[in-house]
């Protein structure tokens, strides 16, 4: 799970395993496997870094 921020500043947690596509149009838009879309303040690179850090945390004993 990763913490993200909506455009209005509200914080929420997303299950990164359900991310299908991340696009810049011009805001960062995340499409999940169920076709639900979220527009977030974070850049694509920031989202990817959060996903990487989360997966590292899972793999650390």
Biopython code that builds the backbone (N, CA, C, O; Angstrom):
import numpy as np
from Bio.PDB.StructureBuilder import StructureBuilder

atoms = [
    (1, "UNK", "N", (0.846, -1.167, 0.000)),
    (1, "UNK", "CA", (0.000, 0.000, 0.000)),
    (1, "UNK", "C", (0.898, 1.238, 0.000)),
    (1, "UNK", "O", (1.911, 1.286, 0.698)),
    (2, "UNK", "N", (0.512, 2.232, -0.791)),
    (2, "UNK", "CA", (1.284, 3.465, -0.866)),
    (2, "UNK", "C", (0.384, 4.655, -0.540)),
    (2, "UNK", "O", (-0.812, 4.647, -0.831)),
    (3, "UNK", "N", (0.979, 5.668, 0.065)),
    (3, "UNK", "CA", (0.248, 6.876, 0.429)),
    (3, "UNK", "C", (0.405, 7.891, -0.706)),
    (3, "UNK", "O", (1.518, 8.199, -1.132)),
    (4, "UNK", "N", (-0.731, 8.403, -1.184)),
    (4, "UNK", "CA", (-0.754, 9.394, -2.260)),
    (4, "UNK", "C", (-1.646, 10.558, -1.849)),
    (4, "UNK", "O", (-2.313, 10.516, -0.816)),
    (5, "UNK", "N", (-1.644, 11.600, -2.681)),
    (5, "UNK", "CA", (-2.449, 12.789, -2.399)),
    (5, "UNK", "C", (-3.278, 13.165, -3.615)),
    (5, "UNK", "O", (-2.769, 13.273, -4.730)),
    (6, "UNK", "N", (-4.571, 13.361, -3.371)),
    (6, "UNK", "CA", (-5.450, 13.833, -4.434)),
    (6, "UNK", "C", (-5.092, 15.287, -4.754)),
    (6, "UNK", "O", (-4.373, 15.931, -3.990)),
    (7, "UNK", "N", (-5.583, 15.798, -5.864)),
    (7, "UNK", "CA", (-5.320, 17.172, -6.279)),
    (7, "UNK", "C", (-5.745, 18.171, -5.197)),
    (7, "UNK", "O", (-5.097, 19.203, -5.026)),
    (8, "UNK", "N", (-6.815, 17.878, -4.475)),
    (8, "UNK", "CA", (-7.292, 18.796, -3.425)),
    (8, "UNK", "C", (-6.494, 18.672, -2.129)),
    (8, "UNK", "O", (-6.786, 19.363, -1.153)),
    (9, "UNK", "N", (-5.481, 17.790, -2.113)),
    (9, "UNK", "CA", (-4.617, 17.628, -0.953)),
    (9, "UNK", "C", (-4.991, 16.488, -0.033)),
    (9, "UNK", "O", (-4.217, 16.143, 0.860)),
    (10, "UNK", "N", (-6.163, 15.889, -0.225)),
    (10, "UNK", "CA", (-6.569, 14.758, 0.616)),
    (10, "UNK", "C", (-5.607, 13.594, 0.435)),
    (10, "UNK", "O", (-5.234, 13.245, -0.685)),
    (11, "UNK", "N", (-5.215, 13.003, 1.551)),
    (11, "UNK", "CA", (-4.308, 11.865, 1.533)),
    (11, "UNK", "C", (-5.122, 10.577, 1.495)),
    (11, "UNK", "O", (-6.168, 10.473, 2.135)),
    (12, "UNK", "N", (-4.629, 9.593, 0.736)),
    (12, "UNK", "CA", (-5.290, 8.290, 0.696)),
    (12, "UNK", "C", (-4.256, 7.212, 0.448)),
    (12, "UNK", "O", (-3.121, 7.496, 0.065)),
    (13, "UNK", "N", (-4.660, 5.970, 0.672)),
    (13, "UNK", "CA", (-3.764, 4.828, 0.510)),
    (13, "UNK", "C", (-4.267, 3.980, -0.650)),
    (13, "UNK", "O", (-5.458, 3.687, -0.755)),
    (14, "UNK", "N", (-3.334, 3.590, -1.524)),
    (14, "UNK", "CA", (-3.688, 2.802, -2.703)),
    (14, "UNK", "C", (-2.935, 1.470, -2.671)),
    (14, "UNK", "O", (-1.765, 1.412, -2.292)),
    (15, "UNK", "N", (-3.616, 0.421, -3.068)),
    (15, "UNK", "CA", (-2.967, -0.875, -3.220)),
    (15, "UNK", "C", (-2.211, -0.852, -4.549)),
    (15, "UNK", "O", (-2.813, -0.895, -5.622)),
    (16, "UNK", "N", (-0.899, -0.784, -4.459)),
    (16, "UNK", "CA", (-0.076, -0.637, -5.670)),
    (16, "UNK", "C", (-0.118, -1.869, -6.567)),
    (16, "UNK", "O", (0.267, -1.792, -7.733)),
    (17, "UNK", "N", (-0.577, -2.995, -6.045)),
    (17, "UNK", "CA", (-0.679, -4.203, -6.874)),
    (17, "UNK", "C", (-1.785, -4.093, -7.913)),
    (17, "UNK", "O", (-1.835, -4.892, -8.847)),
    (18, "UNK", "N", (-2.669, -3.120, -7.765)),
    (18, "UNK", "CA", (-3.790, -2.964, -8.690)),
    (18, "UNK", "C", (-3.551, -1.875, -9.735)),
    (18, "UNK", "O", (-4.437, -1.579, -10.537)),
    (19, "UNK", "N", (-2.354, -1.278, -9.729)),
    (19, "UNK", "CA", (-2.062, -0.242, -10.714)),
    (19, "UNK", "C", (-1.814, -0.900, -12.071)),
    (19, "UNK", "O", (-0.998, -1.813, -12.195)),
    (20, "UNK", "N", (-2.524, -0.427, -13.064)),
    (20, "UNK", "CA", (-2.337, -0.931, -14.424)),
    (20, "UNK", "C", (-1.545, 0.070, -15.262)),
    (20, "UNK", "O", (-0.617, -0.314, -15.974)),
    (21, "UNK", "N", (-1.910, 1.364, -15.178)),
    (21, "UNK", "CA", (-1.283, 2.394, -16.005)),
    (21, "UNK", "C", (-1.100, 3.660, -15.177)),
    (21, "UNK", "O", (-1.959, 4.020, -14.372)),
    (22, "UNK", "N", (0.045, 4.337, -15.389)),
    (22, "UNK", "CA", (0.267, 5.669, -14.819)),
    (22, "UNK", "C", (0.574, 6.588, -15.992)),
    (22, "UNK", "O", (1.488, 6.326, -16.775)),
    (23, "UNK", "N", (-0.204, 7.679, -16.110)),
    (23, "UNK", "CA", (-0.049, 8.601, -17.240)),
    (23, "UNK", "C", (0.082, 10.036, -16.741)),
    (23, "UNK", "O", (-0.362, 10.372, -15.643)),
    (24, "UNK", "N", (0.695, 10.868, -17.563)),
    (24, "UNK", "CA", (0.742, 12.301, -17.309)),
    (24, "UNK", "C", (-0.112, 12.953, -18.368)),
    (24, "UNK", "O", (0.212, 12.894, -19.554)),
    (25, "UNK", "N", (-1.224, 13.590, -17.945)),
    (25, "UNK", "CA", (-2.146, 14.141, -18.944)),
    (25, "UNK", "C", (-2.891, 15.389, -18.517)),
    (25, "UNK", "O", (-4.115, 15.263, -18.496)),
    (26, "UNK", "N", (-2.427, 16.500, -18.192)),
    (26, "UNK", "CA", (-1.070, 16.810, -17.711)),
    (26, "UNK", "C", (-0.860, 16.398, -16.257)),
    (26, "UNK", "O", (0.285, 16.267, -15.826)),
    (27, "UNK", "N", (-1.933, 16.190, -15.485)),
    (27, "UNK", "CA", (-1.757, 15.701, -14.106)),
    (27, "UNK", "C", (-1.509, 14.198, -14.145)),
    (27, "UNK", "O", (-1.880, 13.520, -15.103)),
    (28, "UNK", "N", (-0.886, 13.695, -13.105)),
    (28, "UNK", "CA", (-0.618, 12.261, -13.021)),
    (28, "UNK", "C", (-1.929, 11.524, -12.783)),
    (28, "UNK", "O", (-2.625, 11.766, -11.797)),
    (29, "UNK", "N", (-2.251, 10.627, -13.695)),
    (29, "UNK", "CA", (-3.493, 9.845, -13.617)),
    (29, "UNK", "C", (-3.139, 8.373, -13.494)),
    (29, "UNK", "O", (-2.391, 7.833, -14.309)),
    (30, "UNK", "N", (-3.678, 7.733, -12.475)),
    (30, "UNK", "CA", (-3.425, 6.312, -12.236)),
    (30, "UNK", "C", (-4.702, 5.547, -12.559)),
    (30, "UNK", "O", (-5.773, 5.851, -12.035)),
    (31, "UNK", "N", (-4.571, 4.551, -13.431)),
    (31, "UNK", "CA", (-5.693, 3.681, -13.754)),
    (31, "UNK", "C", (-5.440, 2.331, -13.112)),
    (31, "UNK", "O", (-4.371, 1.741, -13.271)),
    (32, "UNK", "N", (-6.439, 1.851, -12.382)),
    (32, "UNK", "CA", (-6.320, 0.553, -11.727)),
    (32, "UNK", "C", (-6.851, -0.545, -12.637)),
    (32, "UNK", "O", (-7.446, -0.265, -13.677)),
    (33, "UNK", "N", (-6.637, -1.778, -12.247)),
    (33, "UNK", "CA", (-7.063, -2.916, -13.059)),
    (33, "UNK", "C", (-8.583, -3.002, -13.200)),
    (33, "UNK", "O", (-9.084, -3.669, -14.106)),
    (34, "UNK", "N", (-9.320, -2.330, -12.309)),
    (34, "UNK", "CA", (-10.781, -2.313, -12.412)),
    (34, "UNK", "C", (-11.286, -1.086, -13.186)),
    (34, "UNK", "O", (-12.477, -0.779, -13.153)),
    (35, "UNK", "N", (-10.378, -0.389, -13.880)),
    (35, "UNK", "CA", (-10.645, 0.801, -14.698)),
    (35, "UNK", "C", (-10.980, 2.050, -13.887)),
    (35, "UNK", "O", (-11.346, 3.070, -14.471)),
    (36, "UNK", "N", (-10.868, 2.000, -12.573)),
    (36, "UNK", "CA", (-11.060, 3.194, -11.763)),
    (36, "UNK", "C", (-9.839, 4.083, -11.908)),
    (36, "UNK", "O", (-8.710, 3.593, -11.929)),
    (37, "UNK", "N", (-10.062, 5.395, -12.008)),
    (37, "UNK", "CA", (-8.967, 6.340, -12.229)),
    (37, "UNK", "C", (-8.824, 7.279, -11.045)),
    (37, "UNK", "O", (-9.810, 7.688, -10.433)),
    (38, "UNK", "N", (-7.564, 7.617, -10.730)),
    (38, "UNK", "CA", (-7.250, 8.565, -9.674)),
    (38, "UNK", "C", (-6.275, 9.595, -10.224)),
    (38, "UNK", "O", (-5.296, 9.245, -10.882)),
    (39, "UNK", "N", (-6.547, 10.866, -9.951)),
    (39, "UNK", "CA", (-5.632, 11.943, -10.323)),
    (39, "UNK", "C", (-4.918, 12.362, -9.051)),
    (39, "UNK", "O", (-5.558, 12.697, -8.054)),
    (40, "UNK", "N", (-3.586, 12.342, -9.085)),
    (40, "UNK", "CA", (-2.802, 12.602, -7.875)),
    (40, "UNK", "C", (-1.802, 13.736, -8.092)),
    (40, "UNK", "O", (-1.448, 14.078, -9.221)),
    (41, "UNK", "N", (-1.357, 14.310, -6.964)),
    (41, "UNK", "CA", (-0.373, 15.398, -6.999)),
    (41, "UNK", "C", (1.028, 14.890, -7.346)),
    (41, "UNK", "O", (1.816, 15.611, -7.958)),
    (42, "UNK", "N", (1.333, 13.666, -6.961)),
    (42, "UNK", "CA", (2.666, 13.113, -7.175)),
    (42, "UNK", "C", (2.966, 12.958, -8.672)),
    (42, "UNK", "O", (2.063, 12.738, -9.480)),
    (43, "UNK", "N", (4.232, 13.074, -9.015)),
    (43, "UNK", "CA", (4.658, 12.836, -10.390)),
    (43, "UNK", "C", (4.724, 11.329, -10.638)),
    (43, "UNK", "O", (4.653, 10.534, -9.700)),
    (44, "UNK", "N", (4.858, 10.950, -11.891)),
    (44, "UNK", "CA", (5.008, 9.522, -12.223)),
    (44, "UNK", "C", (6.222, 8.949, -11.499)),
    (44, "UNK", "O", (6.149, 7.859, -10.931)),
    (45, "UNK", "N", (7.330, 9.675, -11.516)),
    (45, "UNK", "CA", (8.545, 9.183, -10.859)),
    (45, "UNK", "C", (8.348, 9.004, -9.356)),
    (45, "UNK", "O", (8.863, 8.048, -8.776)),
    (46, "UNK", "N", (7.612, 9.908, -8.725)),
    (46, "UNK", "CA", (7.347, 9.790, -7.289)),
    (46, "UNK", "C", (6.472, 8.578, -6.996)),
    (46, "UNK", "O", (6.708, 7.866, -6.020)),
    (47, "UNK", "N", (5.472, 8.340, -7.826)),
    (47, "UNK", "CA", (4.610, 7.161, -7.637)),
    (47, "UNK", "C", (5.436, 5.890, -7.793)),
    (47, "UNK", "O", (5.322, 4.970, -6.982)),
    (48, "UNK", "N", (6.261, 5.835, -8.825)),
    (48, "UNK", "CA", (7.093, 4.649, -9.046)),
    (48, "UNK", "C", (8.051, 4.416, -7.883)),
    (48, "UNK", "O", (8.273, 3.273, -7.484)),
    (49, "UNK", "N", (8.618, 5.484, -7.340)),
    (49, "UNK", "CA", (9.518, 5.356, -6.202)),
    (49, "UNK", "C", (8.774, 4.810, -4.981)),
    (49, "UNK", "O", (9.307, 3.968, -4.258)),
    (50, "UNK", "N", (7.564, 5.276, -4.749)),
    (50, "UNK", "CA", (6.757, 4.769, -3.638)),
    (50, "UNK", "C", (6.457, 3.279, -3.817)),
    (50, "UNK", "O", (6.503, 2.509, -2.858)),
    (51, "UNK", "N", (6.151, 2.883, -5.048)),
    (51, "UNK", "CA", (5.872, 1.468, -5.324)),
    (51, "UNK", "C", (7.131, 0.639, -5.087)),
    (51, "UNK", "O", (7.068, -0.422, -4.466)),
    (52, "UNK", "N", (8.272, 1.116, -5.578)),
    (52, "UNK", "CA", (9.540, 0.393, -5.369)),
    (52, "UNK", "C", (9.850, 0.249, -3.878)),
    (52, "UNK", "O", (10.214, -0.832, -3.415)),
    (53, "UNK", "N", (9.704, 1.337, -3.136)),
    (53, "UNK", "CA", (9.987, 1.293, -1.696)),
    (53, "UNK", "C", (9.060, 0.318, -0.978)),
    (53, "UNK", "O", (9.492, -0.410, -0.083)),
    (54, "UNK", "N", (7.802, 0.303, -1.364)),
    (54, "UNK", "CA", (6.852, -0.623, -0.763)),
    (54, "UNK", "C", (7.251, -2.075, -1.042)),
    (54, "UNK", "O", (7.213, -2.916, -0.144)),
    (55, "UNK", "N", (7.629, -2.360, -2.273)),
    (55, "UNK", "CA", (8.010, -3.730, -2.616)),
    (55, "UNK", "C", (9.316, -4.130, -1.924)),
    (55, "UNK", "O", (9.481, -5.283, -1.529)),
    (56, "UNK", "N", (10.243, -3.177, -1.779)),
    (56, "UNK", "CA", (11.470, -3.459, -1.017)),
    (56, "UNK", "C", (11.122, -3.820, 0.419)),
    (56, "UNK", "O", (11.680, -4.762, 0.982)),
    (57, "UNK", "N", (10.193, -3.066, 1.013)),
    (57, "UNK", "CA", (9.783, -3.320, 2.391)),
    (57, "UNK", "C", (9.206, -4.731, 2.529)),
    (57, "UNK", "O", (9.457, -5.407, 3.526)),
    (58, "UNK", "N", (8.446, -5.171, 1.548)),
    (58, "UNK", "CA", (7.867, -6.521, 1.597)),
    (58, "UNK", "C", (8.927, -7.606, 1.510)),
    (58, "UNK", "O", (8.774, -8.678, 2.095)),
    (59, "UNK", "N", (10.004, -7.329, 0.781)),
    (59, "UNK", "CA", (11.037, -8.336, 0.565)),
    (59, "UNK", "C", (12.091, -8.350, 1.666)),
    (59, "UNK", "O", (12.926, -9.254, 1.707)),
    (60, "UNK", "N", (12.066, -7.365, 2.555)),
    (60, "UNK", "CA", (13.046, -7.292, 3.634)),
    (60, "UNK", "C", (12.580, -8.135, 4.818)),
    (60, "UNK", "O", (11.484, -7.936, 5.343)),
    (61, "UNK", "N", (13.427, -9.079, 5.231)),
    (61, "UNK", "CA", (13.020, -9.961, 6.343)),
    (61, "UNK", "C", (12.924, -9.217, 7.667)),
    (61, "UNK", "O", (12.596, -9.818, 8.690)),
]
sb = StructureBuilder()
sb.init_structure("model")
sb.init_model(0)
sb.init_chain("A")
sb.init_seg("    ")
for serial, (resi, resn, name, xyz) in enumerate(atoms, 1):
    if name == "N":
        sb.init_residue(resn, " ", resi, " ")
    sb.init_atom(name, np.array(xyz, "f"), 0.0, 1.0, " ", f" {name:<3s}", serial, name[0])
structure = sb.get_structure()
